[in-house]
Amino acid sequence: MLTRDDLVDIIVTGLSKGRPAAAFSPGPKGRRFLSEYEIKKLLTPGGKRLTIPMNSIISPLALDGLTLQGIEIVRE
């Protein structure tokens, strides 16, 4: 049975003409925008630390979720 995330992956792959979707979406001036969905894919179960690129932008919804879960954000 397909999950919601599986369906999203199928749609994104179809829209990108067969190329796999990047883990980070390119943003303005080369910065990366991380949505809640992308953050969930990066998190490991039980993990309390998330490492992201230094110049990335985290969506407000994703940031709220990380704060509520007590996950530390480390920028490299």
C-alpha positions, 0 to 999 in steps of 0.5 A: 500500500502506498503512503502519502509520502510515496505518492508525493515522491511519485508526483515530484518525480513525474513532474521533474521528467524522470529526474529524482527530486533533490533533497534540498530545493534551490532557493533565491541566490543559491540558498536552500529552502527546506520545507516540513516534508523535506525536513521529515525525510532528513530526520532519523527516528529518535534523532535529536540533531539535524545538520543542514547547510549553513545558508539554508532557509527552514520553513516556519512550519518545519521550524515549529515542528523541530522546536516542539520535538526538541531537535537541535539544528546544526548549520554547516 
